[in-house]
Structure formats: C-alpha cells, structure tokens
C-alpha cells in the first residue's frame, strides 16, 4: 500500500470517529480516561519491555543523552503518566460550555458555545509520554487524534496507544478516536498535513527542523514553537540565594526540554559576587559555561561565547552567560535572541519586575520562578498538548481549552429580519 493511500485511510477513520467522540458525554469520556489510567499501571511491564526495545534502538542510532532521557520510561514515569491522565479527568469538560451570552433588542438570544476542533494531528519525536498526554486531552475535548511519533519511540508509543484504544472500545466509542501511525516513513508527515478537508489542526512537537518542515508543507493550521531559548535575568536587587536555586533548577533539573534555561543574564553590579559561586555550582553539576569577557573574568573555566551561542537551544548541560549593564540591556538581549517561549527575572524590585513583565513579549514571563514551570500540568491545565509561541488561537502551554473552537447558537421566538 502506498503512503498516500495509507494516510487517506487513517484520515477517513479519524474523521468518522470524530463525529462520535464529539457527542460523547463527560461521564463517558471520563470513564475512558479512568480505564486508560488503570491500564497504564496494569500494563507497566509490557510498556517497559517495549521501551527497552526503543532504548536499544536509540543507543545503536547514537541518540544524544538528552534524547535518550526523553525516550526513557521507568516505573515512576509510568505512574506520572497515569496520574496525568487522572488530572485530565478532574478538568472541567470544555465542550458545550457557554463562553458568552447576550440578548439583542429584537429578543434573539445569542450564545457562543465551545465545540471540538475535529481531527487533530500531533507529530512528535522521542517522548512516549506525549502519546498519553495528547490522547487524554483530545478524548476529553471530544476530538479524534492521529499521533505520529518518532521511530525511536515506536514500540513505546504502540504500547501506550493500545491502552487508550482498549479503553475506548470498553466504553463503546470508536478506537479510531486515537490512531497511532504505524510506519516510520517520513512521507506520512508530508501527506497528512495536506488533508485540509479531513484534518483541522496540526501540532508538531519536536526540534526546529521538524517544525519548519511541517509548517512549510502544511495546508492545515499549525500550532508551533521553533525553539525554546529561555532566559533568566538576575537583577541587581535579586536575593542571590534565591537566584542560585532558580538558575540551577532551570538549567540542570532536566536540560533536554524546551523550558530549560539556555541563557543566563546577570546585572553587572552583582556579577563579581554572583558569578564565581554560580559558576562553581553549575560546574559541579557537569554544566559547560560559555560566556562573554566579563563572565570569563569571574568564571575562568568558562569558554568564550560566540554570536551563535545566544541563538542556540542546547537541550543539554551547556549554558550561555552574559553580563548586562541594566534591565534594559537584558530586555533588549531577550528581544533580539529569544524565541518568545519563556523568560524569567529574579528581583526584589517591584518596578523592575513589572517592567520586565510588560516589555518581554514571550508566551510565559516569570518573576522569581524557574522557567521549568512553563508547562501545562504545572499551570493547572492538566497534561499539555504542546507549547505555542504563536499569538493566533493558542499561546503558551496549550491545555484542553486550546483544543476547542466555538459556534454561535441563536435562539428566537419567530423573529424575521426586516
């Protein structure tokens, strides 16, 4: 079977399934998710066995340490996945919600009502937890979903997707509400993003190359972020103990994810006090530092930063560091080199905090907090479908509300237009 025929077949199945899942009650959708959460726990050994195959493939393929970390599952991560599904159950069903309502002088009552988007395609790389997050959010929001994971997570994704399909069947909903693409052929991506008559939204989650490829070829709306070049600016009024804790967490806690800090900006008036200590702490954590001349004066083992470094999303234990003269230079740096993902200021000065919040135009702007909080679950949105740096439709961590559109419902009593 050709890739084009295969893609058309799964798109037709997803389109058909979307009509049924859109009409499912909140009770039924929650029951599906409850069964799926139990299934994750009950099938833990099978999922770990599948993941072991993927890790073996990843090692042979020479995946980076960061990619291997994204790929790896263990008992705790499977429990986290199950818990995230249960978090979605607790979310209020967005479908049918009356967003707004008003009455016209002629007596017509106008309602703006939330509805599912329809068929959503999610394209992602070596993160099997994304399979569960996206499936659960799409089910809860009444959408069908086509999941196209990377070949490096193929077996893990199959095992997780089957848990959701079994849960759907148990509740008499079409299992094609969750479809996992079962071929690693990259032509699938090129074909599926052309199907504007059957696909309503495409969400690529992965590296810049993947996102650009999808965006350039798609005839369907795309929610995207190209890079996660996240900054932390340590202001001159910052509590330096707090700053150290935030900086270390943002860089080291999980460096291979898009909300990890990639550039540290430090006010020059505190550079001599803050940089030597933070340099020692980060080095002890295995982090390579690349800095400007002032940074290298206080952190002698730092490498020389070049222009390219300020634009780089390392996704690894590498950090660019720059000393700035004031908050204005910090903001200018973020505006030039940032990716509108997440940027944070550490300060005790309320005026500086408000200036930073007002002038930094990123999807998440933080005050005295780690960039690692830029996450749907951490925002209380449940599992996230992705992070958008666009300004149209959805922005920032995209939770269940981002998977809805709306329609107008007009209720009258026989009115006709003059």
C-alpha positions as CSV (number, residue, x, y, z in Angstrom):
1,X,0.0,0.0,0.0
2,X,1.3,3.4,-0.9
3,X,1.9,6.0,1.8
4,X,-0.7,8.3,0.2
5,X,-3.4,5.6,0.3
6,X,-2.5,4.7,3.9
7,X,-2.7,8.4,5.0
8,X,-6.0,8.9,3.4
9,X,-7.4,5.8,5.0
10,X,-6.4,6.7,8.5
11,X,-7.6,10.3,8.0
12,X,-11.0,9.0,6.9
13,X,-11.2,6.7,10.0
14,X,-10.3,9.6,12.3
15,X,-12.8,11.9,10.6
16,X,-15.5,9.3,11.1
17,X,-14.6,8.7,14.7
18,X,-14.5,12.5,15.4
19,X,-18.3,12.6,14.9
20,X,-18.9,10.1,17.7
21,X,-16.3,11.3,20.2
22,X,-17.6,14.8,19.8
23,X,-21.0,13.7,21.1
24,X,-19.8,11.6,24.0
25,X,-20.9,12.7,27.4
26,X,-18.5,14.0,30.1
27,X,-19.2,10.8,32.1
28,X,-18.3,8.5,29.2
29,X,-15.1,10.4,28.3
30,X,-14.0,10.4,32.0
31,X,-14.7,6.7,32.2
32,X,-12.5,6.1,29.1
33,X,-9.7,8.0,30.8
34,X,-10.1,6.2,34.1
35,X,-9.8,2.9,32.3
36,X,-6.8,4.2,30.5
37,X,-5.1,5.3,33.7
38,X,-5.7,1.9,35.2
39,X,-4.4,0.3,32.0
40,X,-1.2,2.2,32.2
41,X,-0.5,0.8,35.6
42,X,-1.7,-2.7,34.8
43,X,0.4,-2.9,31.6
44,X,3.5,-1.3,33.2
45,X,5.7,-4.3,32.5
46,X,4.6,-4.6,28.8
47,X,5.2,-0.8,28.3
48,X,8.7,-1.0,29.9
49,X,9.5,-4.0,27.7
50,X,8.5,-2.0,24.7
51,X,10.5,0.9,25.9
52,X,13.6,-1.3,26.3
53,X,13.4,-2.1,22.6
54,X,13.3,1.6,21.8
55,X,16.2,2.4,24.2
56,X,18.3,-0.3,22.5
57,X,17.5,1.2,19.1
58,X,18.4,4.7,20.4
59,X,21.8,3.6,21.7
60,X,22.6,2.0,18.3
61,X,21.3,5.1,16.5
62,X,23.6,7.3,18.6
63,X,20.9,9.4,20.2
64,X,22.2,12.2,22.4
65,X,22.0,12.0,26.2
66,X,19.1,14.5,26.2
67,X,17.2,12.5,23.6
68,X,17.7,9.2,25.5
69,X,16.4,10.9,28.6
70,X,13.3,12.0,26.8
71,X,12.8,8.5,25.5
72,X,13.4,6.6,28.7
73,X,10.5,5.3,30.8
74,X,10.6,3.7,34.2
75,X,8.1,2.8,36.9
76,X,7.9,6.4,38.3
77,X,7.4,7.9,34.9
78,X,4.7,5.5,34.0
79,X,3.0,6.4,37.3
80,X,3.4,10.0,36.4
81,X,1.7,9.3,33.0
82,X,-1.2,7.6,34.8
83,X,-1.5,10.4,37.2
84,X,-1.5,13.0,34.4
85,X,-4.4,11.1,32.8
86,X,-6.3,11.3,36.1
87,X,-5.6,15.0,36.2
88,X,-7.4,15.4,32.9
89,X,-10.4,13.6,34.3
90,X,-10.6,16.3,37.0
91,X,-10.6,19.0,34.4
92,X,-14.0,20.6,33.6
93,X,-15.3,19.4,30.2
94,X,-14.9,22.4,27.9
95,X,-17.4,21.1,25.3
96,X,-20.8,22.7,25.4
97,X,-19.6,25.5,27.7
98,X,-21.4,28.8,27.1
99,X,-18.5,31.2,26.6
100,X,-20.7,34.2,26.3
101,X,-24.4,35.0,26.0
102,X,-26.4,38.2,25.3
103,X,-29.8,39.3,24.2
104,X,-30.5,41.5,21.2
105,X,-33.2,44.3,21.2
106,X,-35.3,42.1,18.9
107,X,-35.4,39.3,21.6
108,X,-32.9,37.0,19.9
109,X,-30.6,35.2,22.5
110,X,-27.1,34.7,21.1
111,X,-24.8,32.1,22.7
112,X,-21.2,31.5,22.0
113,X,-20.7,27.7,22.7
114,X,-17.5,25.7,22.8
115,X,-17.1,22.8,20.4
116,X,-14.4,20.3,19.5
117,X,-12.0,21.2,16.7
118,X,-12.5,17.8,15.0
119,X,-9.4,15.8,13.8
120,X,-6.0,16.8,15.3
121,X,-2.7,15.5,14.0
122,X,0.2,15.6,16.5
123,X,3.7,15.0,15.2
124,X,6.4,14.4,17.8
125,X,9.8,12.8,18.5
126,X,11.3,10.7,21.3
127,X,8.8,11.3,24.1
128,X,6.4,8.4,24.6
129,X,4.7,10.3,27.4
130,X,3.4,12.7,24.7
131,X,1.3,9.8,23.4
132,X,-0.6,9.6,26.6
133,X,-0.9,13.4,27.2
134,X,-2.2,14.1,23.8
135,X,-4.6,11.2,23.6
136,X,-6.1,12.0,27.0
137,X,-6.6,15.7,26.2
138,X,-8.1,15.0,22.8
139,X,-10.5,12.5,24.2
140,X,-11.6,14.8,27.0
141,X,-12.1,17.7,24.5
142,X,-14.1,15.5,22.1
143,X,-11.6,15.4,19.3
144,X,-10.1,12.4,17.5
145,X,-6.3,12.4,17.2
146,X,-3.7,11.0,14.8
147,X,-0.4,10.5,16.6
148,X,2.8,10.3,14.6
149,X,5.7,9.7,17.0
150,X,9.3,9.3,16.0
151,X,10.7,5.9,15.0
152,X,13.0,5.9,18.1
153,X,9.9,5.6,20.4
154,X,7.9,3.3,18.1
155,X,7.3,0.4,20.4
156,X,6.6,2.5,23.5
157,X,4.1,4.6,21.6
158,X,2.3,1.4,20.3
159,X,2.0,0.0,23.8
160,X,0.6,3.3,25.2
161,X,-1.8,3.9,22.3
162,X,-3.2,0.4,22.6
163,X,-4.1,1.2,26.3
164,X,-6.3,4.1,25.1
165,X,-7.8,2.2,22.2
166,X,-8.8,-0.6,24.5
167,X,-10.3,1.9,26.9
168,X,-12.3,3.5,24.1
169,X,-13.6,0.1,23.0
170,X,-14.6,-0.7,26.6
171,X,-16.8,2.3,26.6
172,X,-18.3,1.7,23.1
173,X,-16.5,4.6,21.4
174,X,-14.6,4.1,18.2
175,X,-11.0,3.0,18.8
176,X,-10.1,5.2,15.8
177,X,-10.6,8.2,18.0
178,X,-6.9,7.6,18.8
179,X,-4.8,6.4,15.8
180,X,-1.1,5.8,16.0
181,X,0.7,6.0,12.7
182,X,2.4,2.6,12.4
183,X,5.0,3.4,9.8
184,X,8.2,5.5,10.4
185,X,8.1,6.7,6.7
186,X,8.6,10.4,6.8
187,X,6.4,10.8,3.7
188,X,3.5,10.3,6.1
189,X,4.1,13.8,7.5
190,X,4.2,15.4,4.1
191,X,1.0,13.7,3.0
192,X,-1.1,14.1,6.2
193,X,-0.5,17.9,6.5
194,X,-2.1,18.4,3.1
195,X,-5.5,16.9,4.1
196,X,-7.3,20.1,5.0
197,X,-10.7,18.5,4.2
198,X,-10.2,15.9,7.0
199,X,-7.7,17.4,9.3
200,X,-8.4,20.5,11.4
201,X,-5.2,21.2,13.2
202,X,-1.6,20.0,13.1
203,X,0.7,20.3,16.2
204,X,4.4,19.5,15.7
205,X,6.3,18.8,18.9
206,X,10.0,18.4,18.5
207,X,13.1,20.0,17.1
208,X,13.2,23.1,14.9
209,X,13.9,21.1,11.7
210,X,10.7,19.0,12.3
211,X,8.6,22.1,13.0
212,X,9.8,24.0,10.0
213,X,9.2,21.1,7.7
214,X,5.6,20.7,8.9
215,X,5.0,24.5,8.7
216,X,6.4,24.8,5.2
217,X,4.4,21.9,3.8
218,X,1.1,22.2,5.7
219,X,-2.2,23.2,4.2
220,X,-3.7,22.9,7.6
221,X,-3.4,25.4,10.5
222,X,-0.3,24.7,12.6
223,X,0.4,25.4,16.3
224,X,4.1,25.7,16.7
225,X,7.2,26.8,18.6
226,X,10.5,26.6,16.8
227,X,12.9,26.9,19.7
228,X,12.9,27.2,23.5
229,X,15.6,29.7,24.0
230,X,14.7,30.6,27.6
231,X,16.4,33.3,29.6
232,X,16.8,34.1,33.3
233,X,17.9,37.7,34.2
234,X,19.3,38.1,37.7
235,X,18.7,41.7,38.6
236,X,20.9,43.9,40.9
237,X,18.3,43.6,43.7
238,X,17.9,39.9,43.5
239,X,18.1,37.6,46.5
240,X,21.2,35.7,45.4
241,X,20.4,32.6,47.3
242,X,17.0,32.5,45.6
243,X,18.7,33.3,42.3
244,X,21.1,30.4,42.6
245,X,18.3,28.0,43.4
246,X,16.3,29.1,40.4
247,X,19.2,29.2,38.0
248,X,20.4,25.7,38.9
249,X,16.8,24.3,38.7
250,X,16.1,25.9,35.3
251,X,19.3,24.6,33.7
252,X,20.1,21.3,35.5
253,X,16.8,19.7,36.6
254,X,16.0,18.5,33.1
255,X,18.2,20.2,30.5
256,X,16.8,18.3,27.4
257,X,13.4,20.0,27.5
258,X,12.1,23.2,25.8
259,X,11.5,25.1,29.0
260,X,15.1,24.7,30.3
261,X,17.1,27.9,30.6
262,X,19.7,28.3,27.8
263,X,21.0,31.8,28.6
264,X,21.7,33.5,31.9
265,X,21.9,37.3,32.1
266,X,23.4,38.9,35.1
267,X,23.4,42.5,36.2
268,X,26.9,43.9,36.2
269,X,26.7,45.3,39.7
270,X,26.3,41.8,41.2
271,X,28.5,39.9,38.7
272,X,31.6,39.8,40.9
273,X,29.6,38.3,43.8
274,X,27.2,36.0,41.9
275,X,29.1,34.6,39.0
276,X,32.0,32.9,40.8
277,X,29.6,31.0,43.1
278,X,27.1,30.0,40.4
279,X,29.9,29.0,38.1
280,X,31.3,26.6,40.7
281,X,27.8,25.1,41.4
282,X,27.0,24.6,37.8
283,X,30.4,23.1,37.0
284,X,29.8,20.7,39.9
285,X,26.6,19.6,38.1
286,X,28.5,18.9,34.9
287,X,27.4,22.1,33.1
288,X,29.6,23.7,30.5
289,X,29.5,27.5,30.5
290,X,30.1,29.8,27.6
291,X,30.4,33.5,28.5
292,X,31.4,37.0,27.4
293,X,34.7,38.6,28.5
294,X,33.3,39.8,31.9
295,X,31.9,36.3,32.6
296,X,35.2,34.7,31.9
297,X,36.9,37.2,34.2
298,X,34.8,35.8,37.1
299,X,34.5,32.2,35.8
300,X,37.9,31.4,34.4
301,X,36.9,27.9,33.1
302,X,34.1,29.3,31.0
303,X,34.5,29.0,27.3
304,X,34.3,32.1,25.0
305,X,30.7,32.6,23.8
306,X,30.3,33.4,20.1
307,X,27.3,35.1,18.5
308,X,25.8,31.7,17.5
309,X,25.6,30.7,21.2
310,X,23.0,33.4,22.0
311,X,20.7,31.9,19.4
312,X,21.3,28.3,20.4
313,X,18.8,25.9,22.1
314,X,21.4,23.4,23.6
315,X,18.9,21.0,25.2
316,X,22.0,19.8,27.1
317,X,24.2,20.8,30.1
318,X,25.5,23.8,28.3
319,X,24.7,27.4,29.3
320,X,25.4,30.8,27.7
321,X,26.1,33.5,30.2
322,X,26.3,37.3,29.7
323,X,26.7,40.3,31.9
324,X,24.4,43.2,31.1
325,X,24.6,46.8,32.4
326,X,20.9,47.0,33.4
327,X,17.4,45.6,32.9
328,X,17.0,47.5,29.6
329,X,20.0,45.7,28.1
330,X,18.7,42.4,29.5
331,X,15.3,43.0,27.8
332,X,17.0,44.1,24.6
333,X,19.0,40.9,24.6
334,X,15.9,38.8,25.1
335,X,14.0,40.6,22.3
336,X,16.9,40.0,19.9
337,X,17.9,36.4,20.7
338,X,14.8,35.0,22.4
339,X,12.2,32.7,20.9
340,X,9.2,34.0,22.7
341,X,8.9,30.8,24.8
342,X,9.7,31.6,28.5
343,X,11.8,34.2,30.2
344,X,12.2,35.0,33.9
345,X,13.5,37.8,36.1
346,X,14.9,37.3,39.6
347,X,14.4,40.6,41.5
348,X,13.2,42.1,44.7
349,X,12.4,45.4,42.9
350,X,8.7,45.5,42.1
351,X,9.2,48.2,39.5
352,X,11.8,46.1,37.7
353,X,9.5,43.1,37.8
354,X,6.6,45.0,36.3
355,X,8.9,46.5,33.6
356,X,10.1,43.0,32.7
357,X,6.6,41.6,32.6
358,X,5.3,44.4,30.4
359,X,8.2,44.6,27.9
360,X,9.2,40.9,27.4
361,X,6.7,39.6,24.8
362,X,7.1,35.8,25.4
363,X,4.3,33.3,25.8
364,X,5.3,32.9,29.5
365,X,7.0,35.6,31.5
366,X,8.0,34.8,35.1
367,X,9.1,36.7,38.2
368,X,11.2,34.9,40.8
369,X,10.5,31.4,39.4
370,X,12.2,28.8,37.3
371,X,11.4,28.6,33.6
372,X,10.8,24.9,34.2
373,X,7.3,25.8,35.4
374,X,6.3,26.7,31.8
375,X,4.2,23.5,31.5
376,X,0.5,22.8,31.2
377,X,0.4,20.5,34.2
378,X,2.3,23.0,36.3
379,X,-0.1,25.7,35.3
380,X,-3.0,23.5,36.4
381,X,-4.2,22.9,32.8
382,X,-3.7,19.1,33.0
383,X,-1.4,17.4,30.6
384,X,-0.4,19.8,27.9
385,X,-0.9,19.3,24.1
386,X,2.2,21.4,23.4
387,X,3.6,24.9,23.8
388,X,2.8,27.6,21.3
389,X,4.8,30.7,20.7
390,X,2.3,31.9,18.1
391,X,-0.3,34.5,19.0
392,X,-3.2,33.1,17.0
393,X,-5.7,30.7,18.6
394,X,-3.5,29.4,21.4
395,X,-0.3,30.6,23.2
396,X,2.0,29.2,25.8
397,X,1.3,25.8,27.4
398,X,-1.7,24.6,25.4
399,X,-4.2,22.7,27.5
400,X,-7.7,21.5,26.9
401,X,-9.2,24.9,26.1
402,X,-6.8,25.2,23.2
403,X,-8.4,22.1,21.6
404,X,-11.8,23.8,21.2
405,X,-13.4,26.3,18.8
406,X,-16.9,27.7,19.1
407,X,-20.1,28.2,17.3
408,X,-22.9,30.7,17.7
409,X,-26.3,29.4,18.8
410,X,-29.1,31.8,18.1
411,X,-32.5,31.2,19.9
412,X,-35.5,33.1,18.8
413,X,-39.3,33.1,19.0
414,X,-40.3,33.5,15.4
415,X,-38.3,36.7,14.7
416,X,-37.6,37.5,11.0
417,X,-35.3,40.2,9.7
418,X,-36.8,43.4,8.3
